Amino acid sequence: MSNSPLRTLTPEGTEILLEQLPHVRSCAVGFWVRRGSRHEGPAEEGLAHFLEHTVFKGTEAYPTPDELAAATDRLGGHVDAFTGKEVACFYGKVLADQLPELVHLLGELVTAPRFDGEELIRERGVILEEIAQSEDQPDDWVSELFYGGFWEGTPLAHPILGRRDQVSSYGALEARAFFDHTYRAPNLVVAAAGAIEPEPFLELLKPLLDRLPKGTAHAPIAQVRTRPFLLNTPRKDLQQANLVMGFPAPDHHSSDRAAAHLLSHVLGGGMASRLFMELRERRGLCYQVGSYLSPYADTGALQISASCAPAQLRELVQRTMVECARIQEKGVQADELERAKLQARTGLVFSQESSSSRMFSLAHQAIHLGKLHSLDQQMAEIQAVTLEDIQRLARTLLDPAQMGICALGTQKTSRIRKEDVA
């Protein structure tokens, strides 16, 4: 059992979340910034991710990359970071007696980076290699092409890694400017879970949080809309065509979010899902196929991904559309929904058994939902979804006229046509 999570807001606007887990000896801490790639301006694409890399090149307390790396290794645990469309996160997991050192190190990253010019030039080369690697991985690249088309003309279309030409120009000046107007007290959330005492933990945080510029949070983001599109992108170096199809889906705050997750699971979320059984098991059209939900603050996508021989791509798309139409017209079976609910409940329970998973869950709920739900509340939300809810949502979501579709590695004879998705 765990205590109810502590949720507090500092006078400067930093949110602190803490859940004690008496049954574990580890602790996980994350410093979350409520700003990701969609908050970048036209001249800033890739800077959120650039910062994620470059704060590790030295801070006031650890001036060089070597000193910072040695301090990380001395923790004996795990430290990492990532950038998303709407957040950036710096996090770690250690044994309980290493908590003060972990908090200090993570706090340095988000309050006191040095941005040494020479170090940033070297790291810029590393990021350009990361972009090249992403372009070489067809499943990554087709996803970027899908985002670019589905949310064209909006910040959600920006690649998180940035564009090569812009990233090539970034240095200490750009990093410092973006850091100064982004890493501010109202934009920070600190989440922690594990063998942690609240009062000592808050005392550890205080000198770090006092460093943050007070300021005000940025204005709310402008609402974006999806657009239907069809894109065939040939690539001669690929043996398979890679596909992403996507429908507009509920955002984080929607009352239909649980139903949308269950619909996605029935469609392509497991080995007994509609698409897996039809496309792989019965037809042998592909090795991998699946569906997943990508929700954001004001929009979302229910995405289907697959890869197959180019000669089989049109049939794969056509049969996918048939399965979507069947769910639209007839809904799903009771046993399908129950299996999806069991999978969802099982995932929730399993996530309660890890301090790092609990930390991520706390931050996700506070940042994206604006409130914390107990495990029982989350389970009840799943159980409350009915067959009628699924069919109502499917009729709205699985509309071919609203769909975006992107294929990478097509050939002249395998290009997806409008009639394939009608």
Buried (B, 14 or more C-beta within 10 A) or exposed (E): EBEEBBBEEBEBBBBBBBBBBEEBEBBBBBBBBBBBBBBBEEEBBBBBBBBBBBBBBBBEEBEBBEEBEEBBEEBEBBBEBEBBBBBBBBBBBBBBEBBEBBBBBBBBBBBBBBBBEEBBEEBBEEBBEBBEEBBEEBBBBBBBBBBBBBBBEBBBBBBBBBEBEBBBEBBBEBBBEBBEBBBBBBBBBBBBBBBBEBEEBBEBBEEBBEBBBEBEEBEEBEEBEBBBBBBBBBBEEBEBBBBBBBBBBBBBEBEBBBBBBBBBBBBBBEEBBBBBBBBBEEEEBBEEBBBBBBBBBBBBBBBBBBBBBBEBBBBBBBBBBEBBEBBBEEBBEEEBBEBBBEBBBEEBEEBEEBBBBBBBBBBBBBBBEEEBEEBEEBBEBBEEBEEEBBBBBBEBBBBBEBBBBBBBBBBEEBBBEEEBBE
